[in-house]
Structures are given as C-alpha cells and as structure tokens.
Amino acid sequence: MNSFAGGIAVITGAGSGIGAGLASHATQLGMTVVLADVDAAAIEALRDEICASGGAAVAVVCDVRDPDAMQELADRTYRDVGPVRLLVNNAGVEQFGYLWDTPVANWQRVVDINISGVFHGVRAFLPKMMATDEHAWVWNLSSVGGVLAIPLQGPYIVSKHAVLALTECLRLDVESAGHGDHIHVQAVLPAAVVSNIFESAGGVDPSAASDAAVADQQRSAMLAVKALAMDAMTAAATIFEQAAEGRFYLITEPSVADAMAERADVLASQRPPLLKPR
C-alpha cells in the first residue's frame, strides 16, 4: 500500500458513489486527490470534508465528454499539483429500458461518458505518466456488467464491456510501447456499490416507447439491489488492496468472480445468453 502513499490521484466522477469512496480512501493513504466531476457542489463538499480531516484535495469541475476539458485537467494537475501516480477513470451513468426504446440522446450520453470519457482520460494523462520512469497506475471502471448480459440495461452493459476491452488492449499497448515495467493498467469490476447511479439513470419517453413501464420496473429492481449494495469505502479498500497486490482484474466481492466464470463458460460452450427469471 506504500505504493500509493504520498502520491497524487485524479478521480473522475468523484462526487458520489465509488468515486467518492476511492477518493476518501486514497487520502487515508496519504494521497493528494484531484476530485473531478460535473457536480461542483458535490466535489466541493467532499473536498472540504477531506481537508477538514487533515487530508489534501482539490476540486475541479470537468466534463469527461469534452476532450479539451480533460486535457486541461491533466495540464492543470501537472502544473499546479504535481505528477499523477493514480488515474481513475470512473465517471459513469446508467440507462434503463428496451434498446429500441432508448432515446438517441440517452444512448449518446452513455457512450460519451462511460466509454469516450475513459478514452479522453487515457489520452490526456497517460503520455505524461509515461514520460517519467516513476511507477504509476491507471484504473478504468468497468463493472460486473462488463461480463454479463442483462435485459433493459443494454447501453450501460455495452459500455462496460467496451471499457473492459479498452483496458485489456491498453495494458497490451503499454507493454508493447516498453512502459509495462512502471505503468500499471488495471480494470476495476465492482458489483453493486451504494451510489445514486440508479436514481439519475436515463429512461425512455413514455409517449414514444413501446413499453415504458418495464424501464420503471427495472429501475425499481436495481434500487432494491442498491439496498443490499456494498458501501463505497469498503469497496475502495478492497480495490486498493488488490491493486497493491498487482492484480489486473480488481473486483469487490466473490460474486464478480462467479460472473466472470459464468461468462467464460458461456463463450467456451458457445451457448446463447439465457433470460433469468425476475
């Protein structure tokens, strides 16, 4: 864990959920944290909380959908705070409803934040991290959804599969470029963690959807899952511990490993995904 102590961490989507948990845990390890989010009030409140408890944090309003904003975040961090030891591309949103009922704008929102936001983060920060021989870490937030097929959450599930593939390819790119000895790329696959992602998720247009009710039912089902979800600080501690051990897939609980094994079996046996009873 001394690998992270005293370094600088940049975390997108740090205003709530697992992003806030990772930020708070990082400061407990002695890291200075750059909190990036579109929700200014949330990251300012978290910054004040961290600083009041003796930690160090900076709040920066940033939209991960904007490549110029992400580049400015990287430039500003290196100029005003220092070299980044840990980059966490975490910002993400959900979407409920049948895929054919999903508004185009909602689809684009998921893709722009969940996938392109990770790409913009990598593109803005990684060249700076590779420019030195110092050890540095890149964590991209996929999800247990990155190894599952789930109805009524197609855009989100697609995005998390994409992030997992992006991270696997990125690890190989880093090794191919000769930086694998000091740049550590890791994929984070949490199960349910307490956050507001389900409440803020996109839905469908009742006037245009073939079945708007199922979208609301899926949201209710996921809110029931949230009631049993792991708290963000516990999830963060688990992720940091596994990262320090050098694992590539960072998971929050055994159910994620079970889902990974099930996914491998589905692919190996070439059987179609099966609809599970609600």
C-alpha positions as CSV (number, residue, x, y, z in Angstrom):
1,M,0.0,0.0,0.0
2,N,3.1,2.3,0.3
3,S,3.0,2.4,-3.5
4,F,0.2,4.9,-3.2
5,A,1.1,6.8,-0.1
6,G,2.1,10.4,-0.7
7,G,1.2,10.4,-4.4
8,I,-1.3,12.3,-6.4
9,A,-4.6,10.7,-7.5
10,V,-7.0,12.1,-10.1
11,I,-10.5,10.6,-9.9
12,T,-13.3,11.4,-12.4
13,G,-16.9,11.1,-11.2
14,A,-15.6,11.7,-7.7
15,G,-18.7,13.5,-6.4
16,S,-20.5,10.4,-5.3
17,G,-20.6,6.6,-5.1
18,I,-17.5,4.6,-5.6
19,G,-15.6,7.6,-7.0
20,A,-16.1,9.4,-3.6
21,G,-15.1,6.2,-1.8
22,L,-11.9,5.8,-3.7
23,A,-11.1,9.5,-3.1
24,S,-11.6,9.3,0.6
25,H,-9.7,6.1,0.9
26,A,-6.8,7.5,-1.1
27,T,-6.5,10.4,1.3
28,Q,-6.3,8.0,4.2
29,L,-3.3,6.5,2.5
30,G,-1.7,10.0,2.3
31,M,-2.5,10.8,-1.3
32,T,-3.4,14.2,-2.6
33,V,-6.6,13.8,-4.5
34,V,-7.9,15.8,-7.5
35,L,-11.7,15.5,-7.5
36,A,-13.2,15.8,-11.0
37,D,-16.9,15.9,-11.6
38,V,-19.6,17.9,-13.3
39,D,-21.3,18.3,-9.9
40,A,-19.5,21.3,-8.4
41,A,-21.4,21.2,-5.1
42,A,-20.7,17.5,-4.6
43,I,-16.9,17.7,-5.1
44,E,-16.6,20.9,-3.2
45,A,-18.3,19.3,-0.2
46,L,-16.1,16.2,-0.4
47,R,-13.0,18.4,-0.7
48,D,-14.0,20.4,2.4
49,E,-14.7,17.1,4.3
50,I,-11.3,15.7,3.3
51,C,-9.4,18.8,4.2
52,A,-11.2,19.2,7.5
53,S,-10.0,15.7,8.4
54,G,-6.4,16.6,7.6
55,G,-6.2,15.3,4.0
56,A,-5.4,17.2,0.8
57,A,-7.9,17.5,-2.0
58,V,-8.6,19.8,-5.0
59,A,-12.0,20.1,-6.6
60,V,-12.1,20.7,-10.4
61,V,-15.4,20.9,-12.4
62,C,-14.8,18.8,-15.5
63,D,-17.0,17.1,-18.1
64,V,-15.3,13.8,-19.2
65,R,-17.2,14.0,-22.5
66,D,-15.1,17.0,-23.5
67,P,-11.5,16.1,-24.7
68,D,-10.3,19.6,-24.3
69,A,-11.6,19.8,-20.7
70,M,-9.8,16.5,-19.9
71,Q,-6.6,17.8,-21.4
72,E,-6.9,21.0,-19.4
73,L,-7.5,18.9,-16.3
74,A,-4.2,17.0,-17.0
75,D,-2.2,20.1,-17.8
76,R,-3.6,21.9,-14.7
77,T,-2.9,19.0,-12.4
78,Y,0.7,18.6,-13.5
79,R,1.3,22.3,-13.4
80,D,-0.4,23.1,-10.1
81,V,-0.5,19.9,-8.1
82,G,2.2,17.6,-9.4
83,P,2.8,14.3,-11.3
84,V,0.0,11.8,-11.2
85,R,0.6,8.5,-9.6
86,L,-3.0,7.2,-9.9
87,L,-5.6,8.0,-12.6
88,V,-9.1,6.6,-12.0
89,N,-11.4,6.9,-15.0
90,N,-14.6,6.3,-13.0
91,A,-17.3,8.7,-14.3
92,G,-20.4,6.7,-15.5
93,V,-24.1,6.8,-16.0
94,E,-26.9,4.2,-16.3
95,Q,-29.8,3.7,-18.7
96,F,-33.0,1.6,-18.4
97,G,-35.5,0.4,-21.0
98,Y,-35.6,-1.7,-24.1
99,L,-32.8,-0.9,-26.5
100,W,-35.2,0.1,-29.3
101,D,-37.0,2.5,-26.9
102,T,-33.8,4.2,-25.8
103,P,-33.7,7.8,-27.0
104,V,-30.8,8.6,-29.2
105,A,-29.6,11.3,-26.9
106,N,-29.6,8.9,-23.9
107,W,-27.6,6.3,-25.9
108,Q,-25.1,9.0,-26.9
109,R,-24.9,10.2,-23.2
110,V,-23.9,6.7,-22.0
111,V,-21.3,6.2,-24.8
112,D,-19.8,9.7,-24.4
113,I,-19.5,9.4,-20.6
114,N,-18.8,5.7,-20.0
115,I,-16.6,4.9,-23.0
116,S,-15.3,8.2,-24.5
117,G,-14.7,9.6,-21.1
118,V,-12.3,6.8,-20.3
119,F,-10.6,7.3,-23.7
120,H,-10.2,11.0,-23.1
121,G,-8.7,10.4,-19.7
122,V,-6.2,8.0,-21.0
123,R,-5.3,10.2,-23.9
124,A,-4.8,13.3,-21.7
125,F,-2.9,11.7,-18.8
126,L,-1.1,8.6,-20.0
127,P,1.6,10.3,-22.1
128,K,2.5,12.5,-19.1
129,M,2.6,9.4,-16.9
130,M,4.8,7.5,-19.3
131,A,7.2,10.5,-19.7
132,T,9.0,9.5,-16.5
133,D,10.3,6.3,-15.1
134,E,8.1,6.6,-11.9
135,H,5.6,3.9,-11.2
136,A,2.0,5.0,-12.0
137,W,-1.4,3.3,-12.1
138,V,-4.4,3.7,-14.4
139,W,-7.7,2.2,-13.2
140,N,-10.6,2.1,-15.6
141,L,-14.0,1.4,-14.1
142,S,-15.8,-1.4,-15.9
143,S,-18.4,-3.3,-13.8
144,V,-19.6,-6.8,-13.1
145,G,-21.9,-5.7,-16.0
146,G,-18.8,-5.9,-18.2
147,V,-19.0,-9.7,-18.1
148,L,-22.8,-10.0,-18.1
149,A,-25.7,-9.7,-20.5
150,I,-28.7,-8.1,-18.8
151,P,-32.0,-7.1,-20.4
152,L,-33.3,-3.5,-20.1
153,Q,-29.8,-2.1,-19.5
154,G,-28.3,-2.6,-22.9
155,P,-26.5,0.8,-23.3
156,Y,-24.8,0.5,-19.9
157,I,-23.8,-3.1,-20.3
158,V,-22.4,-2.4,-23.8
159,S,-20.4,0.5,-22.4
160,K,-18.9,-1.6,-19.6
161,H,-18.0,-4.4,-21.9
162,A,-16.3,-1.7,-24.0
163,V,-14.3,-0.3,-21.1
164,L,-13.1,-3.8,-20.1
165,A,-11.9,-4.4,-23.7
166,L,-10.3,-0.9,-23.8
167,T,-8.4,-1.6,-20.6
168,E,-7.2,-5.0,-21.7
169,C,-6.0,-3.5,-25.0
170,L,-4.4,-0.6,-23.2
171,R,-2.4,-2.9,-21.0
172,L,-1.0,-4.6,-24.1
173,D,-0.3,-1.2,-25.7
174,V,1.6,0.0,-22.7
175,E,3.7,-3.2,-22.6
176,S,4.2,-3.0,-26.4
177,A,5.5,0.6,-26.1
178,G,8.0,-0.5,-23.4
179,H,6.4,1.0,-20.4
180,G,4.9,-2.1,-18.8
181,D,7.6,-2.2,-16.0
182,H,6.3,1.1,-14.4
183,I,2.8,1.9,-15.9
184,H,0.3,-0.4,-14.2
185,V,-3.0,-0.7,-16.1
186,Q,-5.9,-2.3,-14.2
187,A,-9.6,-3.0,-14.8
188,V,-12.0,-2.4,-11.9
189,L,-15.1,-4.6,-11.9
190,P,-17.2,-3.8,-8.9
191,A,-20.5,-5.4,-8.1
192,A,-23.3,-3.2,-6.7
193,V,-21.9,-0.3,-4.6
194,V,-24.0,2.3,-2.9
195,S,-24.4,5.4,-5.2
196,N,-27.0,7.5,-6.9
197,I,-26.4,6.0,-10.3
198,F,-29.8,4.3,-10.5
199,E,-31.8,7.4,-9.4
200,S,-30.0,9.5,-12.0
201,A,-30.2,6.9,-14.8
202,G,-31.9,7.7,-18.1
203,G,-35.2,6.2,-19.0
204,V,-37.5,6.2,-22.0
205,D,-40.1,8.6,-23.4
206,P,-43.5,7.3,-22.4
207,S,-45.1,8.9,-25.4
208,A,-42.8,7.1,-27.8
209,A,-41.7,3.9,-26.1
210,S,-43.3,0.6,-26.9
211,D,-43.3,-0.3,-23.1
212,A,-42.2,2.5,-20.8
213,A,-43.4,0.5,-17.7
214,V,-40.6,-2.1,-18.0
215,A,-38.0,0.7,-17.7
216,D,-39.5,1.9,-14.5
217,Q,-39.7,-1.7,-13.2
218,Q,-36.0,-2.2,-14.0
219,R,-35.1,0.9,-12.1
220,S,-37.1,-0.3,-9.1
221,A,-35.4,-3.7,-9.3
222,M,-32.0,-2.1,-9.3
223,L,-32.9,0.2,-6.4
224,A,-33.7,-2.9,-4.5
225,V,-30.3,-4.2,-5.3
226,K,-28.8,-0.9,-4.0
227,A,-30.4,-1.6,-0.6
228,L,-28.1,-4.6,-0.3
229,A,-25.1,-3.0,-2.0
230,M,-21.6,-2.7,-0.6
231,D,-20.7,0.7,0.9
232,A,-18.2,2.8,-1.2
233,M,-15.5,2.9,1.4
234,T,-15.4,-0.9,1.8
235,A,-15.3,-1.3,-1.9
236,A,-12.5,1.2,-2.2
237,A,-10.4,-0.5,0.4
238,T,-10.8,-3.8,-1.4
239,I,-9.8,-2.3,-4.7
240,F,-6.7,-0.6,-3.4
241,E,-5.6,-3.8,-1.6
242,Q,-5.9,-5.8,-4.8
243,A,-4.2,-3.2,-6.9
244,A,-1.3,-3.2,-4.5
245,E,-1.0,-6.9,-4.9
246,G,-0.6,-6.4,-8.7
247,R,-3.8,-7.9,-9.9
248,F,-5.2,-6.9,-13.3
249,Y,-8.9,-7.5,-12.6
250,L,-9.9,-5.6,-9.4
251,I,-13.1,-7.0,-8.0
252,T,-15.1,-6.0,-5.0
253,E,-16.6,-9.3,-4.0
254,P,-16.7,-13.1,-4.9
255,S,-19.9,-12.7,-6.9
256,V,-17.9,-10.9,-9.6
257,A,-15.5,-13.8,-10.0
258,D,-18.6,-16.1,-10.3
259,A,-20.0,-13.9,-13.0
260,M,-16.6,-14.0,-14.8
261,A,-16.5,-17.8,-14.6
262,E,-20.1,-18.0,-16.0
263,R,-19.2,-15.6,-18.8
264,A,-16.2,-17.8,-19.7
265,D,-18.4,-20.9,-19.7
266,V,-21.0,-19.3,-22.0
267,L,-18.3,-18.3,-24.5
268,A,-16.5,-21.6,-24.3
269,S,-19.7,-23.6,-24.8
270,Q,-21.0,-21.1,-27.5
271,R,-24.5,-21.1,-26.0
272,P,-26.7,-18.1,-26.2
273,P,-27.4,-15.9,-23.2
274,L,-30.4,-17.1,-21.2
275,L,-33.1,-14.8,-19.7
276,K,-33.1,-15.4,-16.0
277,P,-36.4,-15.2,-14.1
278,R,-37.0,-11.9,-12.3
